[in-house]
Amino acid sequence: MQASRRTLLKGGLATGIAAVAAGAGLLTPQLAMATWPKAAFGAKNVDAAT
C-alpha cells in the first residue's frame, strides 16, 4: 500500500508541475522547430530539392 501511495503522489506532483509550466508558457516547442524549406517543397526534381 505504501509503495502505490508514493507512486501516486510522485505522479501527481510531476503532473502538477508540468501543468503549471505549460500554463506559464515554459513548455513551448519553438526552440525545436526548424524553418520551412520552401525551395525543397517547390522543387521539380531531386537535385533541386537537396
Backbone torsions as a table, in degrees:
resi	resn	phi	psi	omega
1	MET	NA	-39.2	-176.9
2	GLN	-66.1	-39.0	-178.5
3	ALA	-67.7	-40.2	-179.5
4	SER	-70.0	-32.9	176.6
5	ARG	-65.7	-41.8	179.4
6	ARG	-64.5	-42.8	178.2
7	THR	-62.7	-42.0	178.5
8	LEU	-62.7	-43.2	180.0
9	LEU	-66.8	-40.8	178.9
10	LYS	-64.8	-42.3	179.1
11	GLY	-66.2	-39.8	178.2
12	GLY	-66.1	-39.7	178.4
13	LEU	-66.0	-43.6	179.3
14	ALA	-64.1	-39.9	178.3
15	THR	-65.3	-40.9	178.3
16	GLY	-63.9	-42.7	179.0
17	ILE	-64.8	-42.1	178.8
18	ALA	-65.1	-37.9	179.2
19	ALA	-66.5	-41.2	178.4
20	VAL	-66.1	-42.2	179.4
21	ALA	-64.8	-40.2	178.4
22	ALA	-67.4	-39.1	178.6
23	GLY	-66.7	-31.0	179.8
24	ALA	-83.3	-4.7	179.4
25	GLY	83.5	18.1	-178.9
26	LEU	-84.7	-16.6	-178.1
27	LEU	-108.5	63.9	178.6
28	THR	-104.3	141.3	-177.7
29	PRO	-84.4	14.4	-174.7
30	GLN	-63.0	-33.1	-179.5
31	LEU	-70.6	-27.9	-177.5
32	ALA	-89.6	-11.7	-176.5
33	MET	-79.7	137.3	178.8
34	ALA	-97.7	168.2	177.7
35	THR	-77.0	152.3	-178.8
36	TRP	-78.2	121.7	-179.0
37	PRO	-82.2	83.1	-177.2
38	LYS	-60.2	-40.4	-177.8
39	ALA	-64.6	-37.4	-179.0
40	ALA	-68.6	-37.6	-179.3
41	PHE	-79.9	-18.1	177.5
42	GLY	-95.6	0.6	-177.1
43	ALA	-71.8	149.8	-179.7
44	LYS	-97.3	-16.6	177.7
45	ASN	-141.9	172.2	-175.3
46	VAL	-66.8	-39.0	-178.4
47	ASP	-63.0	-36.2	179.8
48	ALA	-74.9	-25.2	-177.9
49	ALA	-80.1	-24.4	-176.8
50	THR	-98.7	NA	NA
